[in-house]
Amino acid sequence: MSAEETAAVVRGYRDLLNGVDDATRFEVVAPDAIFREPGRLLEGRDAFRQRVAAFLTAFPDLRCTLDALVAAGDRAAVRWTITGTHQGAFGPYPPTGKRVTMTGIGIHRIANGQMVEGWGCFDTLGTAQQLGATLMLPQTGAT
């Protein structure tokens, strides 16, 4: 697989996140694909479809941009930015109506024109703070 073919699959993945209304849009993900995020393992296309649906429910106007994409052989690394208005529940956070920007990275393995494996991480703390969460440091006793 050429680097350009690998990059094209990752661009298709971006279109999938952007809610491109096409009945075949999830075909960019292999039926038995595995995606790993900190604290989360997604196994199979249906699990991935549910994860995307959760994001699109929370941020119906979600837009994903690829800020950097490097592909070699069957692997691609990407730095991305997602923006959207928080209009539905997102994890423990009820809708806030706030505009949110999330950044992250992903590494993907491609086979037969589909994503078969991925590793991703996004700025969870920064996203939570935009939704109103505060960081509470432990109290260390009287001074």
Sequence and secondary structure as in RCSB ss.txt:
>XXXX:A:sequence
MSAEETAAVVRGYRDLLNGVDDATRFEVVAPDAIFREPGRLLEGRDAFRQRVAAFLTAFPDLRCTLDALVAAGDR
AAVRWTITGTHQGAFGPYPPTGKRVTMTGIGIHRIANGQMVEGWGCFDTLGTAQQLGATLMLPQTGAT
>XXXX:A:secstr
  HHHHHHHHHHHHHHHTT   TTGGGGEEEEEEEEETTEEEESHHHHHHHHHHHHHH TT EEEEEEEEEETTE
EEEEEEEEEE  S BTTB     EEEEEEEEEEEEETTEEEEEEEEE HHHHHHHTT           
